[in-house]
Amino acid sequence: MRNADDLLDAAAAGLPAMLDRFRLLVDCESPSNDPPGLRRCAELIRPWLSEALGRSARTTRVGENIHVLAEAPDPRVLVLGHFDTVWPVGTTVERPFSITDGIATGPGTFDMKGGIVQALAAIGLLADASHISVLLTSDEETGSASSRQLIEDQARKAGAVLVCEPAADGGAVKIGRKGLAAYRVAVTGRAAHAGLEPELGVNAGVELAHQILAIAGLASGDTSVVPAVLTGGTTVNTVPETAECSVDARSWSVADLERVDRAMFALTPRLPGARVSVTGGIARLPFEESSARGLYGEAEAAARELGMAPLRAVRSGGASDGNFTAALGVPTLDGLGAVGAHPHARDEYVDVRAMPERAALLAALLQRLRHRAG
């Protein structure tokens, strides 16, 4: 077991190698909807992970998605992350990876390729990684449909989960996340000529407007219900026959998510002759603070050992795969990845000066969990 000074010194010495990998990983574009790019990214990460662990990692395919998995011989903790991004192929031509004054920019740097590089470095600092399983998935940004079962299975085996998603502001870890529900509301009306006989039509756009007002009214307190992508109609001189919208709902409360869910499926048409169809539902239950309490205490102790500033913790309105593991009752701590800002934005960035300390923190926490479990 390495002491705190050794971990910090080794992490600092490893920064150039971290940055080399960081550049390669960002340059390997991996949008969620690009299977060839995801395969290339998985094959880039796999040997790095095998080297860090001192044992073989593998890729595993679920449908069109490929994930990177290394199961521990004696699983006590699962390190969890994803390598898919929201950025389309070609973004690195427009905004290539760069580092200026200690700040790394480029697509996917903050969410969450910086966190992957730090996790690999942290694991590589340890003398014994036999208790650490690692799962890096390729569909988190689109809902984790292909990876959810794999995530849940590995979390149950390990009994604790550390999620290397981006840190909150100032490097705070995340001890809670809102639950998420997603819906598609489709309206069917009746087409007619907008100039000659509009009265014969049933305007799907007007019906959707009524529904949007009702949907927005479901928001309450910290529970948000947001009609998002809107589409409808065909030509300017035709009463629209179809229209639809997507809806994003988030809440700290299971009860409130269920309230919204019941109300969404109870939506009824306002215009005679219109039809309303709702699909979707609750996708991720809330990540409750109780799931993170014990691991956060261990992370605080690790930060003190390293001489870091007191570790802060926050709740986040965004969801992650940590929602799945926390909902199982598996202790979960999130936000252990890179320090930076603006995920999913053109100006996302990572403070590379913080990377050695963050890698050392994760390494120290992994050591503590092995010690505690043993």
Solvent accessible surface area in square Angstrom, and as a share of the most:
residue,aa,sasa,rsa
1,M,157,0.70
2,R,85,0.31
3,N,90,0.46
4,A,21,0.16
5,D,98,0.51
6,D,63,0.32
7,L,2,0.01
8,L,49,0.24
9,D,97,0.50
10,A,25,0.19
11,A,3,0.02
12,A,58,0.45
13,A,81,0.63
14,G,28,0.27
15,L,39,0.19
16,P,87,0.55
17,A,61,0.47
18,M,7,0.03
19,L,38,0.19
20,D,93,0.48
21,R,53,0.19
22,F,0,0.00
23,R,110,0.40
24,L,94,0.47
25,L,0,0.00
26,V,1,0.01
27,D,72,0.37
28,C,23,0.14
29,E,32,0.14
30,S,1,0.01
31,P,6,0.04
32,S,18,0.12
33,N,131,0.67
34,D,27,0.14
35,P,37,0.23
36,P,58,0.37
37,G,0,0.00
38,L,1,0.01
39,R,85,0.31
40,R,138,0.50
41,C,0,0.00
42,A,0,0.00
43,E,77,0.34
44,L,45,0.22
45,I,0,0.00
46,R,81,0.29
47,P,62,0.39
48,W,29,0.10
49,L,0,0.00
50,S,24,0.16
51,E,127,0.57
52,A,17,0.13
53,L,15,0.07
54,G,69,0.66
55,R,52,0.19
56,S,99,0.64
57,A,5,0.04
58,R,118,0.43
59,T,38,0.22
60,T,26,0.15
61,R,130,0.48
62,V,59,0.34
63,G,63,0.60
64,E,118,0.53
65,N,27,0.14
66,I,12,0.06
67,H,0,0.00
68,V,0,0.00
69,L,1,0.01
70,A,2,0.02
71,E,70,0.31
72,A,10,0.08
73,P,101,0.64
74,D,47,0.24
75,P,43,0.27
76,R,72,0.26
77,V,0,0.00
78,L,0,0.00
79,V,1,0.00
80,L,1,0.00
81,G,3,0.03
82,H,1,0.01
83,F,0,0.00
84,D,0,0.00
85,T,7,0.04
86,V,63,0.36
87,W,35,0.12
88,P,87,0.55
89,V,92,0.53
90,G,33,0.32
91,T,11,0.07
92,T,20,0.12
93,V,131,0.75
94,E,106,0.47
95,R,38,0.14
96,P,80,0.50
97,F,8,0.03
98,S,46,0.29
99,I,60,0.31
100,T,90,0.53
101,D,127,0.66
102,G,14,0.14
103,I,48,0.24
104,A,0,0.00
105,T,51,0.30
106,G,3,0.03
107,P,7,0.04
108,G,1,0.01
109,T,0,0.00
110,F,7,0.03
111,D,14,0.07
112,M,1,0.01
113,K,2,0.01
114,G,0,0.00
115,G,0,0.00
116,I,1,0.00
117,V,2,0.01
118,Q,3,0.01
119,A,6,0.05
120,L,5,0.02
121,A,24,0.18
122,A,0,0.00
123,I,1,0.00
124,G,46,0.44
125,L,19,0.09
126,L,20,0.10
127,A,92,0.71
128,D,68,0.35
129,A,9,0.07
130,S,32,0.21
131,H,2,0.01
132,I,0,0.00
133,S,2,0.01
134,V,3,0.02
135,L,0,0.00
136,L,5,0.03
137,T,0,0.00
138,S,0,0.00
139,D,7,0.03
140,E,15,0.07
141,E,41,0.18
142,T,96,0.56
143,G,39,0.37
144,S,0,0.00
145,A,98,0.76
146,S,22,0.14
147,S,0,0.00
148,R,101,0.37
149,Q,111,0.49
150,L,32,0.16
151,I,0,0.00
152,E,18,0.08
153,D,53,0.28
154,Q,7,0.03
155,A,0,0.00
156,R,134,0.49
157,K,115,0.49
158,A,8,0.06
159,G,37,0.36
160,A,5,0.04
161,V,0,0.00
162,L,0,0.00
163,V,2,0.01
164,C,2,0.01
165,E,12,0.05
166,P,8,0.05
167,A,3,0.03
168,A,19,0.15
169,D,114,0.59
170,G,71,0.69
171,G,7,0.07
172,A,1,0.01
173,V,0,0.00
174,K,22,0.09
175,I,26,0.13
176,G,0,0.00
177,R,9,0.03
178,K,27,0.11
179,G,0,0.00
180,L,27,0.14
181,A,0,0.00
182,A,49,0.38
183,Y,8,0.03
184,R,109,0.40
185,V,0,0.00
186,A,20,0.15
187,V,2,0.01
188,T,39,0.23
189,G,8,0.08
190,R,123,0.45
191,A,46,0.36
192,A,17,0.13
193,H,76,0.34
194,A,41,0.32
195,G,59,0.57
196,L,143,0.71
197,E,72,0.32
198,P,61,0.38
199,E,131,0.59
200,L,96,0.48
201,G,16,0.16
202,V,10,0.06
203,N,46,0.23
204,A,0,0.00
205,G,30,0.29
206,V,68,0.39
207,E,0,0.00
208,L,11,0.05
209,A,50,0.39
210,H,53,0.24
211,Q,4,0.02
212,I,36,0.18
213,L,133,0.66
214,A,49,0.38
215,I,0,0.00
216,A,46,0.36
217,G,60,0.58
218,L,29,0.15
219,A,47,0.37
220,S,62,0.40
221,G,84,0.81
222,D,94,0.49
223,T,7,0.04
224,S,39,0.25
225,V,7,0.04
226,V,76,0.43
227,P,30,0.19
228,A,50,0.39
229,V,101,0.58
230,L,99,0.49
231,T,78,0.45
232,G,54,0.52
233,G,37,0.35
234,T,115,0.67
235,T,78,0.45
236,V,154,0.88
237,N,76,0.39
238,T,40,0.23
239,V,11,0.07
240,P,27,0.17
241,E,81,0.36
242,T,76,0.44
243,A,6,0.05
244,E,54,0.24
245,C,2,0.01
246,S,39,0.25
247,V,4,0.02
248,D,40,0.21
249,A,0,0.00
250,R,63,0.23
251,S,1,0.01
252,W,61,0.21
253,S,46,0.30
254,V,51,0.29
255,A,70,0.55
256,D,33,0.17
257,L,0,0.00
258,E,74,0.33
259,R,73,0.27
260,V,0,0.00
261,D,33,0.17
262,R,157,0.57
263,A,28,0.21
264,M,0,0.00
265,F,104,0.43
266,A,68,0.53
267,L,32,0.16
268,T,93,0.54
269,P,59,0.37
270,R,156,0.57
271,L,45,0.23
272,P,122,0.77
273,G,53,0.51
274,A,9,0.07
275,R,151,0.55
276,V,30,0.17
277,S,59,0.38
278,V,24,0.14
279,T,69,0.40
280,G,55,0.53
281,G,18,0.18
282,I,59,0.30
283,A,41,0.32
284,R,10,0.04
285,L,74,0.37
286,P,6,0.04
287,F,3,0.01
288,E,92,0.41
289,E,73,0.33
290,S,67,0.43
291,S,20,0.13
292,A,0,0.00
293,R,159,0.58
294,G,46,0.44
295,L,1,0.00
296,Y,39,0.15
297,G,34,0.32
298,E,25,0.11
299,A,0,0.00
300,E,56,0.25
301,A,13,0.10
302,A,0,0.00
303,A,1,0.01
304,R,162,0.59
305,E,90,0.41
306,L,12,0.06
307,G,68,0.66
308,M,30,0.13
309,A,79,0.62
310,P,121,0.76
311,L,16,0.08
312,R,124,0.45
313,A,31,0.24
314,V,47,0.27
315,R,111,0.41
316,S,21,0.14
317,G,35,0.33
318,G,30,0.29
319,A,23,0.18
320,S,0,0.00
321,D,4,0.02
322,G,0,0.00
323,N,0,0.00
324,F,6,0.02
325,T,0,0.00
326,A,7,0.06
327,A,48,0.37
328,L,58,0.29
329,G,60,0.57
330,V,14,0.08
331,P,55,0.34
332,T,0,0.00
333,L,0,0.00
334,D,0,0.00
335,G,0,0.00
336,L,4,0.02
337,G,0,0.00
338,A,0,0.00
339,V,26,0.15
340,G,10,0.09
341,A,19,0.15
342,H,90,0.40
343,P,67,0.42
344,H,92,0.41
345,A,34,0.26
346,R,142,0.52
347,D,86,0.45
348,E,1,0.00
349,Y,66,0.25
350,V,0,0.00
351,D,30,0.15
352,V,7,0.04
353,R,154,0.56
354,A,23,0.18
355,M,1,0.00
356,P,16,0.10
357,E,70,0.31
358,R,10,0.04
359,A,0,0.00
360,A,0,0.00
361,L,2,0.01
362,L,3,0.01
363,A,0,0.00
364,A,5,0.04
365,L,0,0.00
366,L,0,0.00
367,Q,19,0.08
368,R,60,0.22
369,L,5,0.02
370,R,70,0.25
371,H,136,0.61
372,R,128,0.47
373,A,51,0.40
374,G,88,0.84
